[in-house]
Amino acid sequence: MSKIDTGRDVLPAITEDSVYEHVHGICFKTGPPGLVGAEAEWLVTDPSTPDRHVPLAELQAAVTRAGDLPSGSAISYEPGGQLELSTLPYDGVSACRQALQDDLDHVSTALDATGLTLTGLGLDPVRTPRRQLDLPRYLAMEAFFDVHARADAGRSMMCSTAGLQICLDIGRDTTDAAKRWRLAHALGPVLVAAFANSPVAAGRRTGWRSTRQAIWARLDPGRCAPARHDARTGPADAWAAYALDARMMCVRGEDTDWSYDPGFTLREWIAGAGERRPTADDLEFHLSTLFPPVRPRGWLELRMIDAQDHRWWPVPLAVVTALVEDPMAGSAAAAAAMPVAGRWREAARYGPADPPLRAAVRACLAAAERALPGIGADPALCELVSTFIDRYADRGRCPADDVIEEFP
């Protein structure tokens, strides 16, 4: 293996084999399942001036005044000034829900005192995209998607969208991991439809229930489309191939001297493209720039769910956890979801008003509802899920329908 002198350290160059080793050993690290985590993004708005872009410095000052979060969720900021709360991993869905609720309440109270609000929508309904972070990563991302996305989808994704990402263990062993991987992908359109919550942009209806999902579909498919696999290769090999065949978003240099969109894939870089060979650090960074709806990071990260309002956000957390963690619920959900596993566009456009998706949404959420007590969900969370099902899933509706009614 060749060595690379960076001026500070001598690092080994990676090979295709080492990419596969990393993916198998790190991205698909198996073990006893049961841990649950969440990453909740929120639009930050000023209700007195809905079209005002809240300056990031103003938001950060308010968050700093709030002090330490009671449950220790990490606070971060997206390029457009969206706020993200990322929980620790918890043993069970109720513990995760309570931790995120406590931290959300803490931050919300502090922001309310300054006239700011955390808004749970998948897409900003009024303001146009405006990037506020100038970190090299986001400069590279913007430059890349300006070329490899349709219209302004890249900037909209970065600066105007918000999602709820749910994180669950990879699985007990490789067999369990493959089962969970297949189920998570099959559930994708069902979850998009059930929790669609982004039907408005620039003050007008877009014609989509989940415009956020429609935006993601306009981005570079080599890094944003679902990763596929078959029974011969398995999910780890499929993910390694996905990473190798994805274009490099950038090649990092010293400080801010980065080469944006260098014009080759990771596989081509390893084979000799570029001015230097990639290292393990380059591989880890490259993996962080891949955004499929299901991403393996040592756990499964489900990324296709729109942000939800303050009442409903625990529902997708509970539903996904129940379907993945409970074997009977998972089997029922797989049977219901497989026939609509390819209906991503229909899910984004129509939500559960699409008849095949409506049937799948109702079956999957009913399976989750039955399973929740058995995985330790508290009665209040179970009741909230039942209320959501009655209000939305059983009526072929989703949260986006409520938003649509507020706009002409």
Secondary structure, DSSP 8 states (H G I E B T S, - for coil): --EEE-SS-EEEB--HHHHHHHIIIIIT------EEEEEEEEEEE-TTSTT----HHHHHHHHHHH-S-TT--EEEE-TTS-EEEE---EESHHHHHHHHHHHHHHHHHHHHTTT-EEE--SB-SS---------HHHHHHHHHHHHSBSTTHHHHHHHHB-EEEEEEE--SSHHHHHHHHHHHHHHHHHHHHHT--B-EETTEE-S-SBHHHHHHHTB-HHHHS-----TTTHHHHHHHHHHHHSB-SEE--STT--EES-S-BHHHHHHT-SSS--BHHHHHHHHHT---SEEESSEEEEEEEE---TTTTHHHHHHHHHHHH-HHHHHHHHHHHGGGTT-HHHHHHHGGGSHHHHHHHHHHHHHHHHHGGGGT--HHHHHHHHHHHHHTGGGT--HHHHHHHH--
